[in-house]
Amino acid sequence: MTDRDWYDDTDYEDAVDRAERMTRVGWGAIAGLTGLLSIGVIAVVVVCVAVVIGMAYVVVAMP
């Protein structure tokens, strides 16, 4: 037989530890991608506002 007793839960505990670790990695990836997408959206908005301001300046500056 084996040296492990009938109440040995090491396999279960290892599986739970791996699942928790992968859950943390997954949430970290989700948070990172969300942050990058947010920065991208903010950059697009800033560029669009700059273009609108530039166009308004050109229209106002025309004689």
Buried (B, 14 or more C-beta within 10 A) or exposed (E): EEEEEEEEEEEEEEEEEEEEEEEEEEEEEEEEEEEEEEEEEEEEEEEEEEEEEEEEEEEEEEE
